[in-house]
Amino acid sequence: FVVLDALPLTPNGKLDRRNLPKPDQTRPDIEANYVAPQTEVERRIAAVWEEVLHLENIGIHDHFFEIGGHSLLATQIISRLRQVLQMDLSVRTLFEAPTIARFAEYCEIIHATVQGLQHSFDTSDGEYEEIEI
C-alpha cells in the first residue's frame, strides 16, 4: 500500500493512473519477526503467497490478512496451491490457518493421513483368512 497526501489528477480532473507511485513490494511492517520458510511445503506456499500478494520475503508467521490478503486473494491462493501441492484444499483452510507455518502443518497432516490410509489399503491384501459361510 502507498499512502498519498493527494491523488495525481489529469488536467480534466480525473485520476492520472500513470503518475501514481509504484507500491512497495517489500514485506509490510508487522508484529511478527521474519522467519524464512524451512520446509519444501512452506517454500511452495510462500512462493504462491508472494506471487499473488505481490510481496517479497513473506515469513512463515506472517498473518495472511495482516499483510494485505482478503477473501478474493484467498480464493486465488487456494486455486494455485491446489495445483502446486496437488491437494484438495478449501478457502476455509486459509481462514483457519492464516500463516504459512499453520497452513503447511495442516497440509502435512492431511498428506500423512492420506499416505497412511493408502498404505493400510495396500498392505491389507491377504491379511484376512477366508472362511466359508
Helices and strands as residue ranges (DSSP letters): G 17-19, H 40-53, H 71-85, H 91-96, H 100-123
